[in-house]
Amino acid sequence: MRRVSCAAALGLAICAHGSTAFAQASPTFGVASVRPSPDGPPAQGQAGVHITKNQVRFAYLSLRDYISLAFAVPIQQVSGPEWINSARFDIAATMPENATPEDFPKMMEALLRDRFKLQTHKESRESTVLALEVGRNGTKLVATPDDVPKDAPVSVTSSGTAQGVSADLGGGSSFTLTNTRLEFKKVTMQSVADTLARFMRYPVLNRTKLEGRFDIGFNIAPEDYMPLMIRSAVNAGITLPPQALQLLDAPSLGSVENGLRSLGLSLEERRAPLDYVVVDSMERTPTEN
């Protein structure tokens, strides 16, 4: 399950870290190298993200992941040909001077349009979503000190085995999912929503209105673990055998809902308009470095 684990964890890189040391009218990366990722799942510690004031490095992300980052939408809201799920690339690029966090998606979009000839359009679709909300009696969560320097480098690494997936999100922030427990450390509620969406059938919207960073943890039932991992693989576009997909027909993930409820949170099914990024055309092979 290592491939599934990395796919789930790597997409947290940008959304989980509050701000980064990244202004131009049309910001673009400096020198950029785009190379296919090695075949097979990455070795322990090789998959990840590292962003400093001067450089950005991504390893083992799919083109669908990159499009998600470029347009700042959850991966579930990227629609395109099946091969964008399996085509994985490593990207290393220099950062322009005085770049800001808000510039990063535009720089990624410019890179994809230049090197992969990406063409897209946006659609608003009425969709089923899960709303992450504070329960009727309020939440038991208490914000933790936000002592992450605003200009700190972002260094995100992931690891995974059949027993779980974890991501070190930098600055003391982390996410861990094992076959008995789900745990966040020093994360925003938006990050919690974005992370949960990776493991759910529907996108998750943060409607808690809670500010700051939080430690969140609760036990899950062992029988809920494998459906969570399989759903994360499906959301990441990984092809799985029919026998694995049958586990998605199981009842709703009661232990996750109960765990959130114990903290004064809830996941409620709603209908809401969502913006989708639709890939009209894209080259499978990037232009030369």
LUMTOR-145155 format. One record per atom (N, C-alpha, C): residue number from 0; atom name; x, y, z. Coordinates in steps of 0.1 Angstrom, whole numbers, plus 2048, in hexadecimal, padded with zeros to 3 digits. Atoms other than C-alpha are relative to their C-alpha. Example, Ala and Ser with C-alpha at 12.3 -4.5 7.8 and 13.67 -1.06 7.14 Angstrom:
residues 2
  num  atome   xx   yy   zz
    0      N  809  7F4  800
    0     CA  87B  7D3  84E
    0      C  809  80C  800
    1      N  7F7  7F5  800
    1     CA  889  7F5  847
    1      C  7F8  80B  808
END
This chain:
residues 289
  num  atome   xx   yy   zz
    0      N  808  7F4  800
    0     CA  800  800  800
    0      C  808  80D  800
    1      N  7F8  7F4  7FF
    1     CA  81E  817  7FF
    1      C  7FC  80B  7F6
    2      N  804  7F6  80A
    2     CA  813  827  7DE
    2      C  7F4  807  804
    3      N  80C  7F9  7FB
    3     CA  7F1  82E  7EC
    3      C  803  80A  80B
    4      N  7FC  7F8  7F5
    4     CA  801  83D  80B
    4      C  806  80D  7FB
    5      N  7F9  7F4  805
    5     CA  817  855  7F8
    5      C  7F6  809  7F8
    6      N  80A  7F8  808
    6     CA  7FA  860  7E1
    6      C  7F8  808  80A
    7      N  808  7F9  7F6
    7     CA  7E6  869  800
    7      C  807  80B  807
    8      N  7F9  7F6  7F8
    8     CA  801  87C  812
    8      C  806  80C  7F8
    9      N  7F9  7F5  807
    9     CA  812  890  7F7
    9      C  7F7  80C  7FD
   10      N  809  7F5  804
   10     CA  7F3  8A4  7EE
   10      C  7FE  80A  80B
   11      N  802  7F7  7F4
   11     CA  7F4  8B4  811
   11      C  80B  80B  800
   12      N  7F5  7F8  7FE
   12     CA  814  8C7  80A
   12      C  7FE  80F  801
   13      N  802  7F1  800
   13     CA  808  8EA  802
   13      C  7F5  804  80A
   14      N  80C  7FC  7F8
   14     CA  7E6  8EB  813
   14      C  803  7FF  80F
   15      N  7FE  803  7F1
   15     CA  7F3  8DE  835
   15      C  809  80A  806
   16      N  7F7  7F7  7FA
   16     CA  80D  8F9  83A
   16      C  7FB  80E  7FE
   17      N  807  7F3  800
   17     CA  7FF  91B  842
   17      C  806  80A  7F6
   18      N  7FA  7F7  80A
   18     CA  818  931  82E
   18      C  80E  7FC  7FE
   19      N  7F3  804  803
   19     CA  839  92D  81D
   19      C  808  80C  7FB
   20      N  7F7  7F6  805
   20     CA  857  941  812
   20      C  801  7FF  7F1
   21      N  7FF  800  80E
   21     CA  84F  946  7EF
   21      C  806  80D  7FC
   22      N  80C  806  805
   22     CA  83D  98F  7B9
   22      C  7FE  805  7F3
   23      N  800  7FC  80D
   23     CA  838  991  798
   23      C  7F2  800  7FA
   24      N  80D  800  807
   24     CA  81C  999  780
   24      C  7FB  7F3  7FC
   25      N  803  80D  805
   25     CA  81E  977  771
   25      C  80B  7F7  806
   26      N  7F5  807  7FA
   26     CA  833  962  789
   26      C  803  7F3  7FA
   27      N  7FC  80C  806
   27     CA  846  945  77B
   27      C  80C  7FB  808
   28      N  7F4  805  7FA
   28     CA  860  92D  789
   28      C  80C  804  7F8
   29      N  7F4  7FE  808
   29     CA  884  933  77F
   29      C  803  7F3  7F9
   30      N  7FC  80D  807
   30     CA  898  915  771
   30      C  7F8  7F5  806
   31      N  808  80B  7FB
   31     CA  882  8F6  774
   31      C  804  7F3  7F9
   32      N  7FD  80E  805
   32     CA  88A  8D1  770
   32      C  7F4  7F8  802
   33      N  80C  809  7FF
   33     CA  86D  8B9  769
   33      C  804  7F3  7FA
   34      N  7FC  80E  804
   34     CA  875  894  768
   34      C  7F6  7F6  805
   35      N  808  80B  7FB
   35     CA  861  874  76A
   35      C  805  7FB  80D
   36      N  7FC  807  7F4
   36     CA  861  865  78C
   36      C  804  7F2  7FD
   37      N  7FC  80E  802
   37     CA  872  843  78F
   37      C  7F4  7F7  800
   38      N  80B  80A  800
   38     CA  85C  825  788
   38      C  7FF  7FA  80E
   39      N  802  807  7F3
   39     CA  84C  814  7A5
   39      C  7FE  80A  80B
   40      N  802  7F7  7F4
   40     CA  844  822  7C8
   40      C  80D  806  804
   41      N  7F4  7FA  7FB
   41     CA  85D  83A  7D7
   41      C  806  7F9  80C
   42      N  7FA  806  7F4
   42     CA  876  82E  7F0
   42      C  7FD  809  80C
   43      N  804  7F9  7F4
   43     CA  871  838  814
   43      C  807  80E  801
   44      N  7FB  7F3  7FF
   44     CA  876  85E  818
   44      C  803  807  7F3
   45      N  7FC  7FA  80D
   45     CA  87B  865  7F3
   45      C  7F4  809  7FB
   46      N  80B  7F8  805
   46     CA  858  872  7EC
   46      C  7FD  80C  80A
   47      N  802  7F5  7F7
   47     CA  851  895  7F9
   47      C  800  80D  7F9
   48      N  800  7F3  805
   48     CA  851  8BA  7F5
   48      C  80A  808  808
   49      N  7F7  7F7  7F9
   49     CA  86B  8D4  7FE
   49      C  800  80E  7F9
   50      N  801  7F3  806
   50     CA  866  8F9  7F9
   50      C  808  80A  809
   51      N  7F9  7F5  7F9
   51     CA  87E  915  804
   51      C  7FE  80D  7F8
   52      N  801  7F3  806
   52     CA  881  939  7FB
   52      C  806  800  7F2
   53      N  7F9  800  80C
   53     CA  897  930  7DE
   53      C  7FD  7F4  7F6
   54      N  802  80C  809
   54     CA  88C  90D  7D1
   54      C  7F4  7F8  805
   55      N  80B  809  7FD
   55     CA  86F  8F5  7CF
   55      C  804  7F2  7FA
   56      N  7FD  80E  805
   56     CA  873  8CF  7CB
   56      C  7F4  7F7  804
   57      N  80B  80A  7FF
   57     CA  856  8B6  7C6
   57      C  805  7F3  7FB
   58      N  7FC  80E  804
   58     CA  85B  890  7C4
   58      C  7F4  7F7  800
   59      N  80A  80A  801
   59     CA  843  876  7B8
   59      C  7F1  805  801
   60      N  80E  7FB  801
   60     CA  824  88B  7B2
   60      C  7FA  7FD  7F2
   61      N  806  802  80D
   61     CA  80B  883  797
   61      C  7FD  80D  7F9
   62      N  804  7F4  807
   62     CA  801  89C  77C
   62      C  7F3  805  806
   63      N  80D  7FB  7F9
   63     CA  7DF  89D  78D
   63      C  803  807  80D
   64      N  7FC  7F9  7F4
   64     CA  7F0  8A7  7AD
   64      C  805  80E  7FD
   65      N  7FB  7F3  804
   65     CA  802  8C3  79C
   65      C  7F5  809  7FB
   66      N  80B  7F7  805
   66     CA  7E3  8D0  78B
   66      C  7F7  804  80D
   67      N  807  7FC  7F4
   67     CA  7D1  8CF  7AD
   67      C  807  80B  807
   68      N  7F9  7F5  7F9
   68     CA  7ED  8E5  7BC
   68      C  800  80C  7F8
   69      N  7FF  7F4  808
   69     CA  7EE  8FC  79E
   69      C  7F3  808  800
   70      N  80C  7F9  800
   70     CA  7C9  904  7A0
   70      C  7F9  800  80E
   71      N  805  7FF  7F2
   71     CA  7C5  901  7C6
   71      C  7F2  7F9  802
   72      N  80D  807  7FD
   72     CA  7A9  8E7  7C5
   72      C  804  7F2  804
   73      N  7FD  80D  7FC
   73     CA  7A7  8C5  7D5
   73      C  801  7F7  7F4
   74      N  7FD  809  80B
   74     CA  7B3  8A8  7BF
   74      C  7F3  7FA  7FA
   75      N  80D  806  805
   75     CA  78F  89B  7BD
   75      C  7F9  80A  7F6
   76      N  806  7F6  809
   76     CA  786  8BB  7AA
   76      C  809  803  7F4
   77      N  7F8  7FF  80C
   77     CA  79F  8B5  78E
   77      C  7FB  7F5  7F7
   78      N  806  809  809
   78     CA  78F  8A4  770
   78      C  809  7FF  7F3
   79      N  7F8  802  80C
   79     CA  7A4  896  753
   79      C  802  7F2  7FC
   80      N  7FE  80E  804
   80     CA  7B1  878  741
   80      C  807  7F7  80B
   81      N  7FB  809  7F5
   81     CA  7BA  859  756
   81      C  80F  801  802
   82      N  7F2  801  7FE
   82     CA  7DF  85B  74F
   82      C  806  80B  808
   83      N  7FA  7F5  7F8
   83     CA  7E4  87C  762
   83      C  801  7FB  80F
   84      N  800  806  7F3
   84     CA  7DE  866  781
   84      C  80D  7F8  802
   85      N  7F5  809  7FF
   85     CA  7FB  84F  77A
   85      C  80D  806  7FC
   86      N  7F4  7F9  805
   86     CA  814  866  769
   86      C  806  808  80B
   87      N  7FB  7F9  7F5
   87     CA  82B  871  785
   87      C  80E  806  7FC
   88      N  7F4  7F8  804
   88     CA  847  88B  783
   88      C  806  806  80D
   89      N  7F9  7F8  7F6
   89     CA  862  89A  799
   89      C  803  80E  7FA
   90      N  7FE  7F2  805
   90     CA  865  8C0  796
   90      C  809  807  80A
   91      N  7F7  7F7  7F9
   91     CA  882  8D6  7A2
   91      C  800  80D  7F9
   92      N  800  7F3  806
   92     CA  880  8FB  79C
   92      C  805  80B  80A
   93      N  7FB  7F5  7F7
   93     CA  88F  91C  7A9
   93      C  7F4  80A  801
   94      N  80B  7F6  7FD
   94     CA  878  936  7B9
   94      C  805  80E  7FC
   95      N  7FD  7F2  803
   95     CA  877  95A  7AC
   95      C  801  808  80D
   96      N  7FF  7F8  7F5
   96     CA  881  975  7C4
   96      C  7F3  806  804
   97      N  80C  7F9  7FA
   97     CA  866  983  7DB
   97      C  7F3  7F9  7FD
   98      N  80C  807  803
   98     CA  84D  968  7D1
   98      C  7F8  7FF  80D
   99      N  809  801  7F4
   99     CA  82F  965  7E9
   99      C  7F9  7F2  7FF
  100      N  808  80D  801
  100     CA  81A  946  7F3
  100      C  7F5  801  7F6
  101      N  80B  7FF  80A
  101     CA  7FE  953  7DD
  101      C  805  7FE  7F2
  102      N  7FA  802  80D
  102     CA  816  951  7BF
  102      C  801  7F2  7FC
  103      N  7FC  80E  803
  103     CA  81C  92C  7C2
  103      C  7F7  7F9  7F6
  104      N  809  807  80A
  104     CA  7FD  91E  7B0
  104      C  802  805  7F2
  105      N  7FE  7FB  80E
  105     CA  802  936  793
  105      C  80D  7FC  7FA
  106      N  7F3  805  805
  106     CA  826  92C  790
  106      C  7FF  7F1  7FB
  107      N  802  80E  804
  107     CA  81C  907  78F
  107      C  7F8  7FF  7F4
  108      N  808  800  80C
  108     CA  801  90E  776
  108      C  808  804  7F4
  109      N  7F8  7FB  80C
  109     CA  819  921  75F
  109      C  80A  7F5  7FC
  110      N  7F6  80B  803
  110     CA  832  904  762
  110      C  7F8  7F5  7F8
  111      N  808  80B  807
  111     CA  817  8EA  758
  111      C  7FC  804  7F2
  112      N  804  7FC  80D
  112     CA  80B  8FF  73B
  112      C  80C  801  7F6
  113      N  7F5  7FF  809
  113     CA  82E  905  72E
  113      C  806  7F2  7FD
  114      N  7F9  80D  803
  114     CA  83D  8E2  732
  114      C  7F7  7F5  7FC
  115      N  809  80B  804
  115     CA  81E  8CC  72E
  115      C  7F5  805  7F6
  116      N  80A  7FA  808
  116     CA  809  8E4  718
  116      C  7F2  7FE  805
  117      N  80D  802  7F9
  117     CA  7ED  8E1  731
  117      C  7F6  80B  7FC
  118      N  80B  7F8  803
  118     CA  7CC  8EF  726
  118      C  7F4  7FC  809
  119      N  80B  804  7F6
  119     CA  7AE  8F0  73F
  119      C  7F5  80A  7FE
  120      N  80B  7F6  7FD
  120     CA  78D  900  746
  120      C  7FA  7FC  80D
  121      N  806  802  7F3
  121     CA  779  903  766
  121      C  7F1  7FE  7FE
  122      N  80E  803  800
  122     CA  756  8F6  76D
  122      C  7FB  800  80E
  123      N  806  800  7F3
  123     CA  73F  8FC  78B
  123      C  7F6  7F5  7FF
  124      N  80A  80B  800
  124     CA  72C  8DC  793
  124      C  7FA  7FE  80E
  125      N  807  803  7F3
  125     CA  712  8D6  7AE
  125      C  804  7F2  804
  126      N  7FA  80D  7FB
  126     CA  722  8BA  7C3
  126      C  7FC  7FD  80E
  127      N  802  804  7F2
  127     CA  71D  8A6  7E2
  127      C  80E  802  807
  128      N  7F4  7FD  7F8
  128     CA  736  8B1  7FC
  128      C  7FE  7FB  80F
  129      N  801  802  7F1
  129     CA  73E  8A9  821
  129      C  804  80D  806
  130      N  7FD  7F4  7F9
  130     CA  73D  8C8  836
  130      C  806  7FD  80E
  131      N  7FA  802  7F2
  131     CA  755  8C8  854
  131      C  7FC  80C  808
  132      N  807  7F5  7F9
  132     CA  742  8DC  86E
  132      C  803  7FD  80F
  133      N  800  801  7F2
  133     CA  743  8E3  893
  133      C  7F2  7FB  805
  134      N  80D  806  7FB
  134     CA  728  8CF  8A6
  134      C  7F8  80A  808
  135      N  80A  7F7  7F9
  135     CA  70A  8DE  8B7
  135      C  805  805  80E
  136      N  7FB  7FC  7F2
  136     CA  71B  8DE  8D9
  136      C  80E  806  800
  137      N  7F3  7FA  801
  137     CA  73B  8ED  8CD
  137      C  80B  7F6  800
  138      N  7F4  80A  802
  138     CA  75E  8DE  8C9
  138      C  808  800  80D
  139      N  7F7  802  7F5
  139     CA  776  8D1  8E3
  139      C  80E  804  7FC
  140      N  7F2  7FD  805
  140     CA  794  8DC  8CE
  140      C  805  80D  805
  141      N  7F9  7F4  7FC
  141     CA  7AD  8F5  8DB
  141      C  80B  803  7F7
  142      N  7F5  7FD  809
  142     CA  7C4  907  8C3
  142      C  80E  7FF  807
  143      N  7F3  802  7FB
  143     CA  7E9  8FF  8C7
  143      C  808  80D  7FC
  144      N  7F8  7F4  804
  144     CA  804  91B  8C6
  144      C  805  7FF  7F2
  145      N  7FB  800  80E
  145     CA  80C  924  8A2
  145      C  80D  807  800
  146      N  7F3  7FA  7FF
  146     CA  831  929  8A5
  146      C  809  7FC  7F4
  147      N  7F8  803  80C
  147     CA  83B  91F  882
  147      C  804  80D  7F9
  148      N  7FC  7F4  806
  148     CA  850  93B  873
  148      C  7FA  802  7F2
  149      N  807  7FE  80D
  149     CA  83E  94B  855
  149      C  809  7FE  7F4
  150      N  7F7  801  80C
  150     CA  85D  949  83F
  150      C  808  7F2  801
  151      N  7FA  80D  7FE
  151     CA  866  925  84A
  151      C  7FF  7F8  7F3
  152      N  801  809  80B
  152     CA  86F  90D  82E
  152      C  7F5  7F5  802
  153      N  80A  80A  7FF
  153     CA  854  8F3  826
  153      C  807  7F3  7FC
  154      N  7FA  80D  803
  154     CA  862  8CF  828
  154      C  7F5  7F6  804
  155      N  80B  80A  7FE
  155     CA  847  8B4  824
  155      C  805  7F2  7FC
  156      N  7FC  80E  804
  156     CA  850  88F  824
  156      C  7F5  7F7  805
  157      N  80B  80A  7FC
  157     CA  839  871  825
  157      C  806  7F2  800
  158      N  7FC  80E  7FF
  158     CA  83D  84C  82D
  158      C  7F3  7F8  802
  159      N  80B  808  7FF
  159     CA  826  82F  82C
  159      C  803  7F1  800
  160      N  7FF  80E  800
  160     CA  822  80A  833
  160      C  7F1  7FB  7FF
  161      N  80E  805  800
  161     CA  804  7F2  833
  161      C  7F9  804  80D
  162      N  807  7FD  7F3
  162     CA  7FE  7FD  857
  162      C  7FD  80F  801
  163      N  804  7F2  7FF
  163     CA  7FB  823  850
  163      C  808  809  7F7
  164      N  7FA  7F5  808
  164     CA  805  843  83F
  164      C  803  80C  809
  165      N  7FD  7F4  7F8
  165     CA  816  861  84E
  165      C  806  80B  7F8
  166      N  7FA  7F5  808
  166     CA  821  883  842
  166      C  805  80A  80A
  167      N  7FA  7F6  7F9
  167     CA  839  89B  853
  167      C  7FE  80D  7F8
  168      N  804  7F4  808
  168     CA  82B  8BD  848
  168      C  809  80C  803
  169      N  7F7  7F5  7FD
  169     CA  847  8D2  856
  169      C  7FA  809  80B
  170      N  804  7F6  7F5
  170     CA  846  8EC  873
  170      C  7F8  7F9  80B
  171      N  807  807  7F5
  171     CA  83A  8D1  88B
  171      C  7F2  7FB  7FC
  172      N  80D  805  805
  172     CA  81B  8C9  876
  172      C  802  7F2  7FA
  173      N  800  80E  805
  173     CA  813  8A5  86D
  173      C  7F3  7FA  7FF
  174      N  80C  808  802
  174     CA  7F9  88C  863
  174      C  804  7F1  800
  175      N  7FE  80E  800
  175     CA  7F7  867  86B
  175      C  7F3  7F9  800
  176      N  80C  809  801
  176     CA  7DE  84C  862
  176      C  805  7F2  802
  177      N  7FD  80E  7FE
  177     CA  7E2  829  870
  177      C  7F4  7F8  800
  178      N  80C  809  800
  178     CA  7CB  80B  871
  178      C  7F8  801  80D
  179      N  808  7FE  7F3
  179     CA  7BF  817  894
  179      C  7FE  80E  803
  180      N  801  7F2  7FB
  180     CA  7C3  83D  895
  180      C  803  809  7F5
  181      N  7FD  7F5  809
  181     CA  7C2  85D  881
  181      C  804  80C  809
  182      N  7FB  7F6  7F7
  182     CA  7D6  87A  88F
  182      C  806  80C  7F7
  183      N  7FA  7F4  805
  183     CA  7DF  89E  885
  183      C  807  807  80B
  184      N  7F9  7F8  7F6
  184     CA  7F9  8B4  896
  184      C  802  80E  7FA
  185      N  7FD  7F2  803
  185     CA  7F9  8DA  894
  185      C  7FC  803  7F1
  186      N  805  7FE  80E
  186     CA  7E3  8DD  874
  186      C  7F4  80A  801
  187      N  80B  7F8  801
  187     CA  7C9  8F6  869
  187      C  7F3  7F7  7FD
  188      N  80D  808  803
  188     CA  7A4  8EB  865
  188      C  7FF  7FF  7F1
  189      N  800  801  80E
  189     CA  7A8  8F2  840
  189      C  808  7F4  7FB
  190      N  7F8  80B  803
  190     CA  7C4  8D9  83F
  190      C  7F9  7F3  804
  191      N  807  80C  7FC
  191     CA  7AF  8C0  852
  191      C  7F5  7FC  7F6
  192      N  80A  803  80A
  192     CA  793  8C3  839
  192      C  806  7FB  7F3
  193      N  7FA  804  80D
  193     CA  7AA  8C0  81B
  193      C  806  7F2  802
  194      N  7FA  80D  7FD
  194     CA  7BB  8A2  82B
  194      C  7F5  7F5  800
  195      N  80B  80A  7FF
  195     CA  79A  890  833
  195      C  7FB  7FD  7F2
  196      N  805  801  80E
  196     CA  78F  896  80F
  196      C  807  7F5  7F8
  197      N  7F8  80A  807
  197     CA  7AB  87F  803
  197      C  7FB  7F2  803
  198      N  804  80D  7FB
  198     CA  79B  862  816
  198      C  7F0  7FE  7FF
  199      N  80E  800  800
  199     CA  776  86A  810
  199      C  7FA  7FF  7F1
  200      N  807  801  80D
  200     CA  75D  863  7F4
  200      C  7FE  80E  7F9
  201      N  803  7F3  805
  201     CA  755  888  7F1
  201      C  80A  80A  805
  202      N  7F8  7F5  7FB
  202     CA  768  8A9  7F4
  202      C  7FB  804  80E
  203      N  803  7FB  7F2
  203     CA  76A  8B7  818
  203      C  802  80F  800
  204      N  800  7F1  7FE
  204     CA  762  8DC  81E
  204      C  802  804  80E
  205      N  7FE  7FB  7F3
  205     CA  76F  8EE  83C
  205      C  7F6  80B  804
  206      N  80A  7F6  7FC
  206     CA  751  8FF  84C
  206      C  801  802  80F
  207      N  7FF  7FF  7F1
  207     CA  75E  8FF  870
  207      C  802  80F  805
  208      N  7FD  7F2  7FC
  208     CA  769  924  870
  208      C  80A  801  80C
  209      N  7F6  800  7F5
  209     CA  784  91A  889
  209      C  80E  805  7FA
  210      N  7F3  7FA  804
  210     CA  7A5  92E  886
  210      C  80B  7FA  808
  211      N  7F5  805  7F9
  211     CA  7C7  922  890
  211      C  804  7F2  7FC
  212      N  7FC  80E  802
  212     CA  7D8  900  892
  212      C  7FC  7F8  80B
  213      N  806  809  7F6
  213     CA  7CC  8E2  8A4
  213      C  807  7F2  800
  214      N  7FD  80F  7FF
  214     CA  7D6  8BF  8B1
  214      C  7F3  7F9  800
  215      N  80D  807  801
  215     CA  7BB  8A7  8A7
  215      C  804  7F1  7FF
  216      N  7FE  80F  801
  216     CA  7BB  881  8AD
  216      C  7F5  7F8  805
  217      N  80A  809  7FB
  217     CA  7A3  865  8B1
  217      C  803  7F2  7FB
  218      N  7FF  80E  805
  218     CA  7A2  83F  8AE
  218      C  7F6  7FD  7F5
  219      N  809  805  80A
  219     CA  793  82E  890
  219      C  7FF  7F1  801
  220      N  802  80E  800
  220     CA  786  80B  88B
  220      C  809  7FA  7F6
  221      N  7F7  807  80A
  221     CA  79E  7F3  87A
  221      C  7F9  7FD  7F3
  222      N  807  803  80D
  222     CA  783  7EA  861
  222      C  7FE  80C  7F7
  223      N  801  7F4  808
  223     CA  781  80E  856
  223      C  80D  804  7F9
  224      N  7F3  7FB  805
  224     CA  7A6  811  84E
  224      C  802  7FD  7F1
  225      N  7FD  804  80E
  225     CA  7A8  7FE  82D
  225      C  7F7  808  7F7
  226      N  808  7F8  809
  226     CA  789  810  81E
  226      C  806  80E  7FF
  227      N  7FA  7F3  801
  227     CA  79A  831  827
  227      C  80C  800  7F6
  228      N  7F5  800  809
  228     CA  7BA  827  815
  228      C  7FD  7FE  7F2
  229      N  805  803  80E
  229     CA  7A8  819  7F7
  229      C  7FA  80D  7FA
  230      N  806  7F4  805
  230     CA  794  839  7F4
  230      C  80B  80A  7FC
  231      N  7F5  7F6  803
  231     CA  7B4  84E  7F5
  231      C  806  7FC  7F3
  232      N  7FA  804  80C
  232     CA  7C2  839  7D9
  232      C  7F6  804  7F4
  233      N  80A  7FD  80B
  233     CA  7A2  83D  7C4
  233      C  800  80F  7FD
  234      N  800  7F2  802
  234     CA  7A2  863  7CA
  234      C  80D  805  7F9
  235      N  7F4  7FD  806
  235     CA  7C6  864  7BF
  235      C  801  7FB  7F2
  236      N  800  805  80D
  236     CA  7BD  852  79F
  236      C  808  7F3  7FE
  237      N  7F9  80D  801
  237     CA  7CF  831  7A7
  237      C  7F6  7F5  7FD
  238      N  808  80B  804
  238     CA  7C0  813  796
  238      C  802  7F4  809
  239      N  800  80B  7F7
  239     CA  7B7  7F7  7AE
  239      C  7F7  7F5  7FB
  240      N  808  80C  804
  240     CA  7A9  7D4  7A9
  240      C  7F2  801  805
  241      N  80E  800  7FC
  241     CA  783  7CE  7AC
  241      C  7FE  7FC  80E
  242      N  802  805  7F3
  242     CA  787  7BB  7CC
  242      C  803  80B  80B
  243      N  7FD  7F5  7F6
  243     CA  797  7D9  7DD
  243      C  7F4  80B  800
  244      N  80B  7F7  801
  244     CA  77B  7F0  7D0
  244      C  7F4  7FC  807
  245      N  80C  805  7FA
  245     CA  761  7DA  7DF
  245      C  7FF  805  80F
  246      N  800  7FB  7F2
  246     CA  76C  7E6  802
  246      C  7FA  80E  801
  247      N  806  7F2  800
  247     CA  75F  809  7F8
  247      C  7F1  7FF  802
  248      N  80E  802  7FF
  248     CA  73C  7FA  7F9
  248      C  7FC  7FE  80F
  249      N  803  802  7F2
  249     CA  73F  7F6  81F
  249      C  7F8  80C  806
  250      N  808  7F5  7FA
  250     CA  729  80B  836
  250      C  809  80C  802
  251      N  7F8  7F4  7FE
  251     CA  734  82F  83E
  251      C  80A  7FE  80B
  252      N  7F5  801  7F7
  252     CA  754  835  852
  252      C  7FC  805  80E
  253      N  806  7FC  7F3
  253     CA  743  836  874
  253      C  80A  805  80A
  254      N  7F7  7FC  7F5
  254     CA  762  838  889
  254      C  807  80D  7FD
  255      N  7FB  7F2  803
  255     CA  76F  857  876
  255      C  7F6  80A  804
  256      N  80B  7F7  7FC
  256     CA  74D  868  87B
  256      C  7FF  801  80F
  257      N  801  7FF  7F1
  257     CA  74C  85E  8A0
  257      C  80D  807  806
  258      N  7F4  7FA  7FB
  258     CA  770  869  8A5
  258      C  7FF  80F  7FF
  259      N  802  7F1  802
  259     CA  769  88C  897
  259      C  7F5  805  80A
  260      N  80B  7FC  7F7
  260     CA  748  88D  8AB
  260      C  805  801  80F
  261      N  7FB  800  7F3
  261     CA  75C  886  8CB
  261      C  807  80D  803
  262      N  7F9  7F4  7FE
  262     CA  76F  8A6  8C5
  262      C  7F7  80C  7FD
  263      N  809  7F5  803
  263     CA  750  8BB  8BD
  263      C  800  804  7F2
  264      N  800  7FD  80F
  264     CA  753  8B9  897
  264      C  7F7  7F6  7FA
  265      N  809  809  807
  265     CA  73D  8A9  87D
  265      C  803  801  7F1
  266      N  7FF  800  80F
  266     CA  73E  89F  858
  266      C  7F1  7FE  7FB
  267      N  80E  800  804
  267     CA  71C  8A7  849
  267      C  7FF  800  7F1
  268      N  801  800  80F
  268     CA  712  89E  825
  268      C  7F7  80C  7FC
  269      N  807  7F4  805
  269     CA  707  8BD  812
  269      C  801  800  7F0
  270      N  7FE  7FD  80E
  270     CA  703  8C9  7EE
  270      C  805  80F  7FF
  271      N  7FA  7F3  802
  271     CA  718  8E6  7E2
  271      C  807  801  7F3
  272      N  7F9  7FE  80D
  272     CA  727  8F5  7C2
  272      C  80F  7FF  802
  273      N  7F2  802  7FF
  273     CA  74B  8EB  7BD
  273      C  806  804  7F2
  274      N  7F9  7FC  80C
  274     CA  764  8F9  7A4
  274      C  809  7F4  7FC
  275      N  7F8  80B  806
  275     CA  774  8DD  78E
  275      C  809  805  7F6
  276      N  7F6  7FD  80A
  276     CA  793  8E0  779
  276      C  800  7F4  7F6
  277      N  801  80A  80B
  277     CA  78E  8CD  758
  277      C  80C  801  7F7
  278      N  7F4  800  809
  278     CA  7AD  8C3  744
  278      C  7FA  7FE  7F2
  279      N  804  801  80E
  279     CA  7A5  8CA  71F
  279      C  80B  7F9  7F8
  280      N  7F5  807  806
  280     CA  7C8  8BF  713
  280      C  80C  802  808
  281      N  7F3  800  7F8
  281     CA  7EA  8B7  721
  281      C  809  7F6  7F9
  282      N  7F6  809  806
  282     CA  80A  8A8  713
  282      C  804  7F6  80B
  283      N  7FC  80B  7F6
  283     CA  815  887  724
  283      C  80F  803  803
  284      N  7F2  7FE  7FE
  284     CA  83A  891  720
  284      C  803  80F  800
  285      N  7FD  7F2  7FF
  285     CA  847  8B3  72B
  285      C  80B  804  7F6
  286      N  7F5  7FC  809
  286     CA  85D  8C8  714
  286      C  80D  7FF  808
  287      N  7F3  803  7FA
  287     CA  882  8C5  71A
  287      C  804  80A  80B
  288      N  7FC  7F7  7F6
  288     CA  892  8D4  739
  288      C  80A  80A  7FB
END
